[in-house]
């Protein structure tokens, strides 16, 4: 994907496969605006049921439990394939519970999770990168008006 005037470097399409209304106003454009300068390509973000994310987590990560967000890069080298960076799945039920626990709205939680998933599409891996993803997440969450990121929350909960 080439950035041209009027055409974003990153295009985010948000869909709903939960069967229920899930409205997170402006999520796609918000995430595209936060994209690091090197990011190029299309991203598909789907809100899914907890059962669906559990099945995906079991199939792709070997963990038989629901999780909040999963990312599926279009290519293991994290380069766009036919203009696509990859897909992000967010579990609606998990996100709603986490929003209540964090004391913010579902929309805010969706942004926290979408940002985290997007960074994984770009090749960041907080489990093995020595803090690079955490630093990028902090930088972008501040730019995006979020008070915390998923990695910082996980570390605070582990203390």
Buried (B, 14 or more C-beta within 10 A) or exposed (E): BEEEEEEBBBBBEBEBEBEEEBEBEEBBBBBBBBBBEEBBBBBBBBBBBBEBBBBBBEEEEEEEEBBBBBBBBBEEEBEBEEEBBBBBBBBBBBBBBBBEEBEBEBBBBBBBBBBBBBBBBBBBEBEEEEEBBBEBBBEBBEEBEBEBBBBBBEEEEEE
